[in-house]
Amino acid sequence: MARIRVIDEALRATGMDDRGVLDATLVVSYFNFVNRMVLELDVELEEDAGGYRYD
């Protein structure tokens, strides 16, 4: 519990509120889940994915 408290305090020191902490937790959890699925299914990455375009 002490480790969680330290992380929570660090996030709140940056100005995050409850919603910000929840959003960050959900995003990190989703990427963790997807990465585990990709590794387990042995998915091969595209040679040239092209990256993202931010307009």
Secondary structure, DSSP 8 states (H G I E B T S, - for coil): -HHHHHHHHHHHHTT--HHHHHHHHHHHHHHHHHHHHHHHHT----S--------
